Amino acid sequence: MASLSLKSIAAEDFEALFALRMDAMRESLARLGLGDVQRSRDRFTSQFDAQRTQSILRDGERIGFVLLRPAGDHLHLEQLFIRPGVQGCGAGAWVLDWVKSVARAHGQDVTLSALKLSDANRFYRRHGFEPVGENELEIEYRWKVRP
């Protein structure tokens, strides 16, 4: 069985993480007719937080990354990407278990958004996230911490 772990990133990891994110989102962006790499880079740049982003490692190799940040009375799962080819191996579920444990420790709900038409929507729903709103491109979700 593979060993999963989280490891802090450095600012220098930006390009590698951006490339991983683009690989992971390619099909979802295409379904929505969105493929502007510069727009994606601008958005990722605005969200990039080297202090709070962690690599997801499987047997020491980066297979994804996660960014969980405080957002007032809740936590926001800003980024969770797993490299194509290793999706479906349980790493995403493992990360969500970690996210939920952090949320329980802080007594806070978790919010996130996923692109419409993305396979990520089924994944988040399967893990207890409930849709709470949407906009032109994304569905907003919330996972409620139970007392």
N, CA, C and O of each residue as an XYZ file, in Angstrom:
588
protein
N       0.845     -1.191      0.000
C       0.000      0.000      0.000
C       0.883      1.243      0.000
O       1.892      1.304      0.702
N       0.493      2.221     -0.788
C       1.260      3.457     -0.915
C       1.159      4.285      0.355
O       0.143      4.276      1.050
N       2.224      4.990      0.635
C       2.272      5.876      1.789
C       1.964      7.300      1.334
O       2.640      7.835      0.456
N       0.934      7.917      1.938
C       0.553      9.286      1.604
C       0.984     10.223      2.717
O       0.935      9.875      3.897
N       1.411     11.431      2.319
C       1.810     12.435      3.304
C       1.645     13.820      2.688
O       1.472     13.972      1.479
N       1.705     14.822      3.558
C       1.670     16.218      3.143
C       3.010     16.848      3.455
O       3.647     16.511      4.453
N       3.437     17.766      2.599
C       4.715     18.450      2.805
C       4.574     19.896      2.359
O       3.968     20.181      1.326
N       5.131     20.794      3.134
C       5.104     22.216      2.779
C       5.758     22.440      1.426
O       6.651     21.698      1.016
N       5.294     23.477      0.743
C       5.892     23.840     -0.547
C       6.719     25.112     -0.356
O       6.696     25.735      0.705
N       7.439     25.472     -1.398
C       8.192     26.728     -1.435
C       7.650     27.573     -2.581
O       7.016     27.048     -3.496
N       7.892     28.859     -2.535
C       7.433     29.763     -3.592
C       7.938     29.303     -4.960
O       7.270     29.506     -5.973
N       9.106     28.692     -4.983
C       9.705     28.224     -6.235
C       8.915     27.082     -6.867
O       9.160     26.736     -8.023
N       7.975     26.491     -6.134
C       7.163     25.393     -6.663
C       6.007     25.884     -7.533
O       5.262     25.073     -8.083
N       5.852     27.197     -7.663
C       4.717     27.767     -8.388
C       4.509     27.127     -9.758
O       3.414     26.646    -10.051
N       5.539     27.114    -10.596
C       5.389     26.618    -11.975
C       4.994     25.147    -12.009
O       4.134     24.756    -12.798
N       5.607     24.334    -11.168
C       5.282     22.908    -11.136
C       3.839     22.701    -10.687
O       3.135     21.855    -11.237
N       3.395     23.467     -9.694
C       2.022     23.346     -9.218
C       1.032     23.854    -10.263
O      -0.033     23.265    -10.449
N       1.377     24.940    -10.940
C       0.508     25.459    -11.989
C       0.357     24.429    -13.104
O      -0.751     24.217    -13.597
N       1.433     23.797    -13.503
C       1.374     22.771    -14.555
C       0.510     21.590    -14.114
O      -0.279     21.069    -14.902
N       0.658     21.170    -12.864
C      -0.147     20.066    -12.335
C      -1.622     20.454    -12.346
O      -2.474     19.666    -12.756
N      -1.918     21.663    -11.895
C      -3.303     22.159    -11.870
C      -3.897     22.173    -13.268
O      -5.033     21.740    -13.460
N      -3.143     22.666    -14.253
C      -3.653     22.721    -15.620
C      -3.911     21.316    -16.163
O      -4.912     21.093    -16.844
N      -3.026     20.376    -15.870
C      -3.245     18.992    -16.301
C      -4.518     18.432    -15.679
O      -5.314     17.778    -16.352
N      -4.703     18.694    -14.387
C      -5.860     18.161    -13.670
C      -7.169     18.795    -14.149
O      -8.212     18.142    -14.120
N      -7.129     20.043    -14.584
C      -8.348     20.765    -14.965
C      -8.639     20.749    -16.468
O      -9.709     21.182    -16.894
N      -7.709     20.261    -17.259
C      -7.824     20.367    -18.724
C      -9.198     19.927    -19.255
O      -9.834     20.674    -19.998
N      -9.655     18.737    -18.889
C     -10.945     18.242    -19.400
C     -12.114     19.091    -18.918
O     -13.019     19.393    -19.695
N     -12.105     19.476    -17.653
C     -13.202     20.288    -17.107
C     -13.259     21.654    -17.782
O     -14.339     22.144    -18.111
N     -12.104     22.263    -17.985
C     -12.070     23.566    -18.654
C     -12.574     23.443    -20.089
O     -13.308     24.306    -20.572
N     -12.178     22.367    -20.769
C     -12.615     22.165    -22.153
C     -14.130     21.997    -22.225
O     -14.763     22.530    -23.136
N     -14.722     21.262    -21.276
C     -16.181     21.066    -21.267
C     -16.929     22.391    -21.170
O     -18.032     22.533    -21.698
N     -16.318     23.359    -20.487
C     -16.962     24.671    -20.305
C     -16.526     25.684    -21.372
O     -16.957     26.837    -21.357
N     -15.677     25.244    -22.284
C     -15.191     26.159    -23.311
C     -14.186     27.156    -22.780
O     -14.011     28.238    -23.340
N     -13.524     26.785    -21.693
C     -12.518     27.658    -21.074
C     -11.145     27.020    -21.287
O     -10.910     25.892    -20.855
N     -10.269     27.716    -21.930
C      -8.952     27.145    -22.137
C      -7.872     28.200    -22.141
O      -6.728     27.931    -22.509
N      -8.233     29.401    -21.732
C      -7.295     30.519    -21.750
C      -6.243     30.310    -20.659
O      -6.525     30.482    -19.474
N      -5.044     29.941    -21.066
C      -3.977     29.646    -20.105
C      -3.610     30.884    -19.298
O      -3.325     30.776    -18.105
N      -3.610     32.057    -19.923
C      -3.256     33.275    -19.188
C      -4.293     33.583    -18.114
O      -3.940     34.002    -17.011
N      -5.562     33.380    -18.428
C      -6.625     33.596    -17.424
C      -6.427     32.629    -16.250
O      -6.553     33.009    -15.087
N      -6.117     31.380    -16.580
C      -5.878     30.380    -15.533
C      -4.656     30.752    -14.697
O      -4.678     30.626    -13.473
N      -3.599     31.206    -15.350
C      -2.383     31.616    -14.629
C      -2.673     32.797    -13.716
O      -2.212     32.830    -12.575
N      -3.438     33.767    -14.214
C      -3.779     34.939    -13.396
C      -4.571     34.522    -12.157
O      -4.313     35.004    -11.054
N      -5.530     33.627    -12.349
C      -6.331     33.174    -11.217
C      -5.467     32.416    -10.215
O      -5.564     32.646     -9.009
N      -4.630     31.519    -10.707
C      -3.767     30.748     -9.812
C      -2.803     31.671     -9.076
O      -2.551     31.483     -7.886
N      -2.266     32.660     -9.770
C      -1.360     33.622     -9.143
C      -2.064     34.352     -8.001
O      -1.480     34.557     -6.937
N      -3.322     34.745     -8.222
C      -4.058     35.486     -7.191
C      -4.380     34.620     -5.976
O      -4.563     35.142     -4.876
N      -4.451     33.292     -6.168
C      -4.782     32.383     -5.074
C      -3.546     31.745     -4.435
O      -3.640     31.159     -3.356
N      -2.408     31.855     -5.084
C      -1.209     31.151     -4.626
C      -0.809     31.607     -3.225
O      -0.703     32.803     -2.955
N      -0.592     30.651     -2.354
C      -0.229     30.929     -0.962
C       0.772     29.860     -0.516
O       0.393     28.797     -0.023
N       2.049     30.168     -0.702
C       3.095     29.187     -0.390
C       3.117     28.821      1.092
O       3.563     27.731      1.450
N       2.643     29.716      1.954
C       2.636     29.443      3.396
C       1.637     28.358      3.778
O       1.869     27.604      4.722
N       0.516     28.277      3.042
C      -0.561     27.355      3.418
C      -0.734     26.175      2.453
O      -1.483     25.244      2.749
N      -0.059     26.205      1.325
C      -0.196     25.129      0.343
C       0.732     23.980      0.713
O       1.870     24.188      1.134
N       0.225     22.771      0.549
C       1.028     21.583      0.843
C       0.982     20.628     -0.339
O      -0.056     20.444     -0.974
N       2.126     20.029     -0.616
C       2.190     18.974     -1.620
C       1.562     17.723     -1.040
O       1.687     17.448      0.154
N       0.887     16.970     -1.890
C       0.389     15.647     -1.538
C       1.398     14.668     -2.120
O       1.598     14.611     -3.333
N       2.029     13.904     -1.242
C       3.060     12.965     -1.669
C       2.570     11.534     -1.546
O       1.906     11.167     -0.577
N       2.907     10.736     -2.542
C       2.678      9.294     -2.474
C       4.043      8.648     -2.612
O       4.711      8.772     -3.638
N       4.441      7.954     -1.552
C       5.775      7.346     -1.504
C       6.855      8.376     -1.849
O       7.812      8.068     -2.559
N       6.690      9.611     -1.334
C       7.682     10.665     -1.505
C       7.601     11.445     -2.798
O       8.344     12.411     -2.970
N       6.716     11.059     -3.727
C       6.583     11.743     -5.011
C       5.341     12.632     -4.993
O       4.269     12.208     -4.561
N       5.498     13.871     -5.466
C       4.354     14.791     -5.507
C       3.344     14.301     -6.538
O       3.657     14.135     -7.716
N       2.122     14.075     -6.057
C       1.037     13.680     -6.960
C      -0.083     14.721     -6.969
O      -1.049     14.588     -7.721
N       0.044     15.748     -6.141
C      -0.983     16.778     -6.082
C      -0.627     17.834     -5.068
O       0.485     17.872     -4.541
N      -1.604     18.703     -4.802
C      -1.412     19.719     -3.769
C      -2.758     20.172     -3.242
O      -3.796     19.998     -3.880
N      -2.706     20.759     -2.053
C      -3.912     21.213     -1.370
C      -3.637     22.563     -0.711
O      -2.549     22.815     -0.192
N      -4.652     23.418     -0.748
C      -4.593     24.716     -0.064
C      -5.882     24.881      0.730
O      -6.967     25.019      0.166
N      -5.740     24.864      2.038
C      -6.846     25.073      2.967
C      -6.540     26.334      3.747
O      -5.489     26.449      4.377
N      -7.470     27.286      3.699
C      -7.197     28.554      4.400
C      -8.385     28.994      5.245
O      -9.535     28.692      4.924
N      -8.091     29.719      6.338
C      -9.171     30.283      7.161
C      -9.942     31.322      6.346
O      -9.363     32.062      5.552
N     -11.265     31.361      6.560
C     -12.110     32.326      5.854
C     -13.219     32.758      6.806
O     -14.369     32.345      6.659
N     -12.869     33.584      7.774
C     -13.862     34.046      8.739
C     -14.273     32.925      9.670
O     -13.453     32.401     10.424
N     -15.563     32.551      9.619
C     -16.087     31.542     10.544
C     -15.972     30.117     10.010
O     -16.502     29.186     10.617
N     -15.289     29.938      8.886
C     -15.133     28.608      8.295
C     -13.750     28.474      7.660
O     -12.961     29.420      7.649
N     -13.475     27.298      7.139
C     -12.254     27.058      6.384
C     -12.644     26.932      4.915
O     -13.715     26.415      4.597
N     -11.779     27.404      4.019
C     -12.073     27.310      2.591
C     -11.025     26.437      1.921
O      -9.827     26.711      1.987
N     -11.501     25.383      1.278
C     -10.617     24.506      0.508
C     -10.444     25.161     -0.860
O     -11.230     24.945     -1.783
N      -9.403     25.957     -0.957
C      -9.168     26.784     -2.141
C      -8.680     25.949     -3.326
O      -9.079     26.185     -4.466
N      -7.823     24.981     -3.050
C      -7.238     24.160     -4.105
C      -7.121     22.720     -3.620
O      -6.703     22.479     -2.488
N      -7.484     21.771     -4.462
C      -7.203     20.360     -4.241
C      -7.085     19.734     -5.617
O      -8.084     19.542     -6.310
N      -5.876     19.421     -6.005
C      -5.633     18.848     -7.324
C      -4.760     17.614     -7.194
O      -3.754     17.605     -6.485
N      -5.176     16.574     -7.902
C      -4.421     15.333     -7.987
C      -4.064     15.143     -9.463
O      -4.907     15.312    -10.343
N      -2.829     14.796     -9.714
C      -2.355     14.614    -11.081
C      -3.169     13.529    -11.804
O      -3.425     12.466    -11.237
N      -3.573     13.795    -13.046
C      -4.252     12.751    -13.822
C      -3.355     11.515    -13.890
O      -2.129     11.622    -13.908
N      -3.969     10.378    -13.925
C      -3.202      9.131    -13.936
C      -3.096      8.519    -12.557
O      -2.927      7.308    -12.422
N      -3.194      9.350    -11.531
C      -3.209      8.828    -10.158
C      -4.520      9.187     -9.451
O      -4.717      8.837     -8.287
N      -5.412      9.884    -10.153
C      -6.732     10.146     -9.593
C      -7.444      8.810     -9.433
O      -7.273      7.906    -10.250
N      -8.232      8.692     -8.393
C      -8.952      7.448     -8.148
C      -8.173      6.454     -7.301
O      -8.633      5.334     -7.077
N      -6.997      6.853     -6.827
C      -6.177      5.946     -6.011
C      -6.432      6.125     -4.519
O      -5.817      5.438     -3.703
N      -7.337      7.045     -4.147
C      -7.655      7.264     -2.748
C      -6.967      8.472     -2.126
O      -7.247      8.818     -0.979
N      -6.078      9.113     -2.863
C      -5.354     10.268     -2.301
C      -6.300     11.439     -2.011
O      -6.163     12.103     -0.984
N      -7.253     11.694     -2.907
C      -8.193     12.788     -2.682
C      -9.047     12.555     -1.448
O      -9.278     13.474     -0.663
N      -9.517     11.325     -1.277
C     -10.309     10.982     -0.085
C      -9.457     11.135      1.170
O      -9.939     11.611      2.198
N      -8.195     10.732      1.086
C      -7.274     10.859      2.218
C      -7.103     12.336      2.594
O      -7.102     12.689      3.773
N      -6.959     13.189      1.580
C      -6.811     14.629      1.842
C      -8.095     15.187      2.456
O      -8.028     15.982      3.393
N      -9.262     14.784      1.946
C     -10.509     15.277      2.531
C     -10.669     14.821      3.971
O     -11.208     15.566      4.790
N     -10.217     13.620      4.301
C     -10.231     13.186      5.703
C      -9.379     14.119      6.556
O      -9.768     14.481      7.666
N      -8.215     14.507      6.035
C      -7.340     15.450      6.740
C      -8.037     16.810      6.892
O      -8.023     17.394      7.975
N      -8.645     17.311      5.811
C      -9.356     18.597      5.838
C     -10.445     18.568      6.905
O     -10.580     19.503      7.694
N     -11.219     17.489      6.920
C     -12.309     17.369      7.893
C     -11.771     17.281      9.317
O     -12.398     17.802     10.239
N     -10.643     16.643      9.515
C     -10.075     16.569     10.872
C      -9.618     17.950     11.340
O      -9.776     18.294     12.512
N      -9.055     18.740     10.428
C      -8.676     20.126     10.772
C      -9.932     20.922     11.110
O      -9.951     21.675     12.083
N     -10.984     20.753     10.302
C     -12.241     21.475     10.536
C     -12.836     21.106     11.888
O     -13.279     21.979     12.634
N     -12.847     19.809     12.205
C     -13.382     19.383     13.503
C     -12.565     19.974     14.648
O     -13.130     20.417     15.648
N     -11.252     19.984     14.511
C     -10.383     20.522     15.563
C     -10.652     22.007     15.805
O     -10.500     22.497     16.924
N     -11.057     22.723     14.742
C     -11.346     24.153     14.858
C     -12.837     24.439     15.037
O     -13.228     25.588     15.245
N     -13.666     23.402     14.958
C     -15.109     23.600     15.078
C     -15.673     24.444     13.955
O     -16.601     25.222     14.173
N     -15.117     24.300     12.736
C     -15.533     25.136     11.611
C     -15.956     24.282     10.414
O     -15.402     23.209     10.171
N     -16.947     24.782      9.673
C     -17.352     24.152      8.426
C     -16.275     24.367      7.364
O     -15.356     25.166      7.543
N     -16.407     23.640      6.258
C     -15.489     23.781      5.130
C     -16.302     24.144      3.894
O     -17.327     23.523      3.612
N     -15.841     25.155      3.157
C     -16.457     25.525      1.892
C     -15.467     25.282      0.761
O     -14.257     25.203      0.975
N     -16.005     25.166     -0.432
C     -15.176     25.036     -1.634
C     -16.044     25.322     -2.833
O     -17.267     25.405     -2.720
N     -15.415     25.472     -3.980
C     -16.162     25.589     -5.228
C     -15.516     24.668     -6.253
O     -14.310     24.426     -6.229
N     -16.358     24.157     -7.160
C     -15.880     23.275     -8.225
C     -16.511     23.721     -9.535
O     -17.663     24.153     -9.571
N     -15.744     23.611    -10.600
C     -16.265     23.975    -11.912
C     -17.484     23.136    -12.264
O     -17.513     21.929    -12.023
N     -18.480     23.784    -12.831
C     -19.626     23.040    -13.354
C     -19.101     22.059    -14.392
O     -18.105     22.335    -15.061
N     -19.754     20.938    -14.528
C     -19.410     19.881    -15.478
C     -18.109     19.147    -15.130
O     -17.641     18.322    -15.913
N     -17.529     19.436    -13.975
C     -16.311     18.750    -13.553
C     -16.655     17.468    -12.802
O     -17.637     17.414    -12.062
N     -15.836     16.439    -13.001
C     -16.000     15.199    -12.247
C     -15.822     15.437    -10.746
O     -16.278     14.633     -9.933
N     -15.168     16.526    -10.380
C     -14.952     16.848     -8.969
C     -16.272     16.998     -8.218
O     -16.326     16.758     -7.012
N     -17.331     17.392     -8.913
C     -18.621     17.571     -8.250
C     -19.125     16.263     -7.640
O     -19.594     16.249     -6.502
N     -19.031     15.178     -8.383
C     -19.437     13.871     -7.842
C     -18.554     13.487     -6.655
O     -19.041     12.966     -5.651
N     -17.269     13.744     -6.778
C     -16.320     13.432     -5.713
C     -16.695     14.159     -4.417
O     -16.776     13.536     -3.359
N     -16.922     15.462     -4.497
C     -17.231     16.229     -3.286
C     -18.585     15.831     -2.701
O     -18.720     15.733     -1.481
N     -19.568     15.605     -3.532
C     -20.880     15.165     -3.037
C     -20.770     13.816     -2.337
O     -21.383     13.597     -1.292
N     -19.994     12.925     -2.913
C     -19.795     11.600     -2.324
C     -19.160     11.704     -0.935
O     -19.361     10.832     -0.089
N     -18.395     12.771     -0.706
C     -17.712     12.955      0.570
C     -18.440     13.919      1.508
O     -17.841     14.475      2.428
N     -19.742     14.110      1.263
C     -20.570     14.843      2.219
C     -20.670     16.338      2.022
O     -21.267     17.019      2.856
N     -20.113     16.874      0.957
C     -20.239     18.308      0.683
C     -21.573     18.538     -0.021
O     -21.923     17.827     -0.963
N     -22.310     19.542      0.448
C     -23.631     19.832     -0.103
C     -23.591     21.135     -0.888
O     -23.000     22.117     -0.439
N     -24.225     21.145     -2.069
C     -24.283     22.384     -2.853
C     -25.060     23.456     -2.095
O     -26.125     23.187     -1.540
N     -24.519     24.669     -2.078
C     -25.190     25.780     -1.380
C     -25.381     26.987     -2.289
O     -25.962     27.989     -1.873
N     -24.903     26.902     -3.510
C     -25.062     28.015     -4.447
C     -24.259     27.750     -5.698
O     -23.509     26.778     -5.786
N     -24.430     28.631     -6.663
C     -23.645     28.504     -7.884
C     -23.607     29.831     -8.602
O     -24.428     30.716     -8.363
N     -22.639     29.952     -9.484
C     -22.546     31.102    -10.364
C     -22.409     30.579    -11.788
O     -22.632     29.396    -12.042
N     -22.054     31.427    -12.683
C     -21.986     31.061    -14.096
C     -21.049     29.875    -14.360
O     -21.305     29.077    -15.261
N     -19.966     29.753    -13.583
C     -18.960     28.731    -13.859
C     -18.801     27.668    -12.783
O     -18.320     26.571    -13.064
N     -19.198     27.978    -11.557
C     -18.871     27.092    -10.447
C     -20.081     26.768     -9.575
O     -21.068     27.503     -9.534
N     -19.965     25.643     -8.884
C     -20.929     25.253     -7.859
C     -20.226     25.409     -6.514
O     -19.101     24.943     -6.335
N     -20.896     26.065     -5.577
C     -20.349     26.270     -4.234
C     -20.842     25.149     -3.326
O     -22.002     24.743     -3.392
N     -19.940     24.656     -2.476
C     -20.262     23.558     -1.566
C     -19.907     23.918     -0.130
O     -19.072     24.784      0.133
N     -20.574     23.220      0.793
C     -20.265     23.365      2.225
C     -20.354     21.994      2.870
O     -21.277     21.224      2.606
N     -19.381     21.704      3.719
C     -19.391     20.526      4.571
C     -19.532     21.042      5.990
O     -18.724     21.848      6.454
N     -20.567     20.571      6.676
C     -20.850     21.070      8.033
C     -20.246     20.149      9.059
O     -20.477     18.940      9.065
N     -19.464     20.758      9.927
C     -18.889     20.000     11.036
C     -20.023     19.674     11.998
O     -20.854     20.529     12.307
N     -20.049     18.464     12.454
C     -21.111     18.034     13.394
C     -20.574     18.096     14.818
O     -19.435     17.707     15.081
N     -21.411     18.592     15.743
C     -20.947     18.676     17.135
C     -20.724     17.297     17.741
O     -20.333     17.189     18.903
